[in-house]
Amino acid sequence: MKKIAHSLRQIVDLHVTELKKIPASKFEYKLSPTKWSNKEIIGHLVDSAQTNIRRFVIGQYQDNPHIVYDQNRWVAANGYQSWNSEQLIDLWYLLNLQICQVLELMPAKIEDREVSTESIHSIEWLASDYIKHLAHHLHQVLELEVVPYP
C-alpha cells in the first residue's frame, strides 16, 4: 500500500499547482446544465476521496462494509459550482494527503480485506482503482492525454 500511496502523492503534488492556474472562466464553464464543469469535476473528486477514505478505514475493521454514493446527487448537494476555486482545490489536495496517510499506515495483511461498492473488491484493488479514476478526471480537467477509465 505504501507504493500506491507514493504514486498518489506524486500525482496530487504534480497537478495541484496546475489546477490553481486554470482561469475561472474555464474552470466554471458548463457545456450544458446537465454536464459538470471542471470545478464540479474536482468537487466529484473530493466526494470520491471522502468515500474512499471511509472504504479504506472502515474496511480495516468491519467485515465487507457496503459503501457507495450517488455521484450526481453528491455534486449537486455540495454546490461545488459556487465554491471558492482555490479552497476547493486545497480541500481536494488535503483529502488525498489523508488517503496517502491511511494507506501508508495500513498493515500489509489488511489490504486483502474486502469492501462492497457496486461489487466486492479488496482494499488494495480499490486503492489502485482510485488512482486510475483520479488520473482520468485530472487529465480531463487539465486537457492532458486522455486516461481511459471504465
KOLLUM-720777 format. One record per residue (C-alpha): residue number from 1; residue in one letter; x negated, y negated, z negated. Coordinates in Angstrom, 1 decimal. Each point is the difference from the previous one (the first is absolute). Example, Ala and Ser with C-alpha at 12.3 -4.5 7.8 and 13.67 -1.06 7.14 Angstrom:
2
REC | 1 | A | -12.3 | 4.5 | -7.8
REC | 2 | S | -1.4 | -3.4 | 0.7
This chain:
150
REC | 1 | M | 0.0 | 0.0 | 0.0
REC | 2 | K | -3.0 | -2.3 | -0.5
REC | 3 | K | -0.7 | 0.2 | 3.7
REC | 4 | I | 3.6 | -1.0 | 0.9
REC | 5 | A | -0.2 | -2.8 | -2.6
REC | 6 | H | -3.3 | -1.2 | 1.5
REC | 7 | S | 1.5 | -0.1 | 3.5
REC | 8 | L | 3.1 | -1.9 | -1.2
REC | 9 | R | -2.2 | -2.6 | -1.8
REC | 10 | Q | -2.0 | -0.5 | 3.2
REC | 11 | I | 3.1 | -0.5 | 2.1
REC | 12 | V | 1.6 | -2.5 | -2.3
REC | 13 | D | -3.3 | -1.9 | -0.6
REC | 14 | L | -0.5 | -0.1 | 3.8
REC | 15 | H | 3.4 | -1.4 | 0.8
REC | 16 | V | 1.1 | -2.2 | -2.9
REC | 17 | T | -1.8 | -3.1 | 1.3
REC | 18 | E | 1.3 | 0.5 | 3.6
REC | 19 | L | 3.5 | 0.2 | -1.2
REC | 20 | K | -0.3 | -3.3 | -1.8
REC | 21 | K | -1.2 | -1.6 | 3.2
REC | 22 | I | 3.2 | 0.8 | 1.9
REC | 23 | P | 1.9 | -3.3 | 0.7
REC | 24 | A | 3.3 | -0.3 | -1.8
REC | 25 | S | 1.9 | -0.3 | 3.3
REC | 26 | K | -1.4 | 3.3 | 1.2
REC | 27 | F | 0.3 | 1.7 | -3.5
REC | 28 | E | 3.6 | -0.9 | -0.4
REC | 29 | Y | 1.2 | 0.4 | 3.6
REC | 30 | K | 2.8 | 2.5 | 0.6
REC | 31 | L | 0.7 | 1.4 | 3.4
REC | 32 | S | 3.6 | 0.5 | -1.0
REC | 33 | P | 2.0 | -0.1 | -3.3
REC | 34 | T | -0.2 | 3.8 | -0.2
REC | 35 | K | -3.8 | 0.2 | 0.4
REC | 36 | W | -2.5 | -0.7 | -2.7
REC | 37 | S | -2.4 | -2.9 | 0.2
REC | 38 | N | -3.7 | 0.6 | -0.7
REC | 39 | K | 0.7 | -1.4 | -3.4
REC | 40 | E | 2.8 | 2.5 | -0.6
REC | 41 | I | -2.3 | 2.8 | 1.2
REC | 42 | I | -2.5 | -1.0 | -2.7
REC | 43 | G | 2.9 | 0.0 | -2.4
REC | 44 | H | 0.8 | 3.5 | 1.1
REC | 45 | L | -3.6 | 1.0 | -0.7
REC | 46 | V | 0.5 | -1.5 | -3.5
REC | 47 | D | 3.1 | 2.2 | -0.5
REC | 48 | S | -1.9 | 3.0 | 1.4
REC | 49 | A | -2.9 | -0.7 | -2.4
REC | 50 | Q | 2.4 | -0.2 | -3.0
REC | 51 | T | 1.8 | 3.2 | 1.0
REC | 52 | N | -3.3 | 1.9 | 0.5
REC | 53 | I | -1.4 | -1.2 | -3.3
REC | 54 | R | 3.0 | 1.6 | -1.6
REC | 55 | R | -0.6 | 3.2 | 2.0
REC | 56 | F | -3.6 | 0.2 | -0.9
REC | 57 | V | 0.6 | -0.7 | -3.7
REC | 58 | I | 3.2 | 2.0 | -0.6
REC | 59 | G | -1.2 | 2.9 | 2.1
REC | 60 | Q | -2.9 | 0.5 | -2.4
REC | 61 | Y | 2.3 | 1.0 | -2.9
REC | 62 | Q | 3.4 | 0.8 | 1.3
REC | 63 | D | 0.8 | 3.1 | 2.1
REC | 64 | N | 1.0 | -0.9 | 3.5
REC | 65 | P | 1.5 | -3.4 | -0.6
REC | 66 | H | 2.3 | -1.3 | 2.7
REC | 67 | I | -1.1 | -3.6 | 0.9
REC | 68 | V | 1.5 | -1.6 | 3.1
REC | 69 | Y | 1.1 | -3.5 | 1.0
REC | 70 | D | 2.1 | -1.7 | 2.7
REC | 71 | Q | -2.6 | -2.2 | 1.7
REC | 72 | N | 2.5 | -2.3 | 1.7
REC | 73 | R | 1.9 | -0.7 | -3.2
REC | 74 | W | -3.2 | -0.6 | -2.0
REC | 75 | V | -1.2 | -2.5 | 2.5
REC | 76 | A | 3.4 | -1.8 | 0.1
REC | 77 | A | 0.4 | 0.1 | -3.8
REC | 78 | N | -3.5 | -1.4 | -0.6
REC | 79 | G | 0.5 | -2.9 | 2.5
REC | 80 | Y | -3.6 | 0.1 | 1.2
REC | 81 | Q | 0.7 | -2.5 | 2.8
REC | 82 | S | 0.4 | -2.8 | -2.6
REC | 83 | W | -3.1 | 1.0 | -2.0
REC | 84 | N | -3.2 | -2.1 | -0.1
REC | 85 | S | -2.2 | 1.8 | 2.5
REC | 86 | E | -3.2 | -0.2 | -2.0
REC | 87 | Q | 1.6 | 1.3 | -3.1
REC | 88 | L | 1.6 | 2.9 | 2.0
REC | 89 | I | -3.3 | 0.9 | 1.4
REC | 90 | D | -1.6 | -0.2 | -3.4
REC | 91 | L | 2.7 | 2.3 | -1.4
REC | 92 | W | -0.6 | 2.5 | 2.8
REC | 93 | Y | -3.8 | -0.1 | -0.6
REC | 94 | L | 0.3 | 0.4 | -3.8
REC | 95 | L | 2.5 | 2.9 | 0.3
REC | 96 | N | -2.4 | 1.8 | 2.3
REC | 97 | L | -2.8 | -0.5 | -2.5
REC | 98 | Q | 2.3 | 1.6 | -2.6
REC | 99 | I | 0.5 | 3.0 | 2.3
REC | 100 | C | -3.8 | 0.3 | 0.3
REC | 101 | Q | -0.3 | -0.1 | -3.8
REC | 102 | V | 2.6 | 2.7 | -0.4
REC | 103 | L | -1.6 | 2.2 | 2.7
REC | 104 | E | -3.5 | -0.5 | -1.4
REC | 105 | L | 1.1 | 1.1 | -3.5
REC | 106 | M | 2.1 | 3.0 | 1.2
REC | 107 | P | -1.5 | 3.3 | -1.2
REC | 108 | A | -0.8 | 2.3 | 3.0
REC | 109 | K | 2.4 | 2.7 | -1.1
REC | 110 | I | 2.9 | -2.4 | 0.2
REC | 111 | E | -0.3 | -0.9 | 3.7
REC | 112 | D | 1.8 | 3.3 | 1.0
REC | 113 | R | 3.1 | -0.8 | -2.1
REC | 114 | E | 3.1 | -0.6 | 2.2
REC | 115 | V | 2.3 | -2.9 | 0.3
REC | 116 | S | 3.3 | 0.0 | 1.9
REC | 117 | T | 0.6 | -2.8 | 2.4
REC | 118 | E | 2.0 | 0.8 | 3.1
REC | 119 | S | -1.9 | 3.3 | -0.3
REC | 120 | I | -2.4 | 1.5 | -2.5
REC | 121 | H | -3.7 | -0.9 | 0.2
REC | 122 | S | -3.1 | 0.1 | -2.1
REC | 123 | I | -1.2 | -3.2 | -1.7
REC | 124 | E | -3.1 | 0.2 | 2.2
REC | 125 | W | 2.0 | 0.3 | 3.2
REC | 126 | L | 2.2 | -3.0 | -1.1
REC | 127 | A | -3.2 | -2.1 | -0.7
REC | 128 | S | -1.4 | 0.8 | 3.4
REC | 129 | D | 3.3 | -0.7 | 1.7
REC | 130 | Y | 0.3 | -3.3 | -1.9
REC | 131 | I | -3.3 | -1.2 | 1.6
REC | 132 | K | 1.3 | 1.0 | 3.5
REC | 133 | H | 3.2 | -1.9 | -0.6
REC | 134 | L | -1.9 | -3.1 | -1.3
REC | 135 | A | -2.4 | 0.0 | 2.9
REC | 136 | H | 2.9 | 0.3 | 2.5
REC | 137 | H | 1.7 | -3.1 | -1.4
REC | 138 | L | -3.2 | -2.0 | -0.5
REC | 139 | H | -1.0 | 0.6 | 3.6
REC | 140 | Q | 3.5 | -1.0 | 1.0
REC | 141 | V | -0.1 | -3.3 | -1.9
REC | 142 | L | -3.6 | -0.9 | 0.9
REC | 143 | E | 0.5 | 1.0 | 3.6
REC | 144 | L | -2.8 | 2.6 | -0.1
REC | 145 | E | -0.1 | 3.2 | 2.0
REC | 146 | V | 3.1 | 2.0 | -0.7
REC | 147 | V | -0.3 | 2.6 | -2.7
REC | 148 | P | 2.8 | 2.6 | 0.7
REC | 149 | Y | 2.1 | 1.0 | -3.0
REC | 150 | P | 2.8 | 2.6 | 0.3
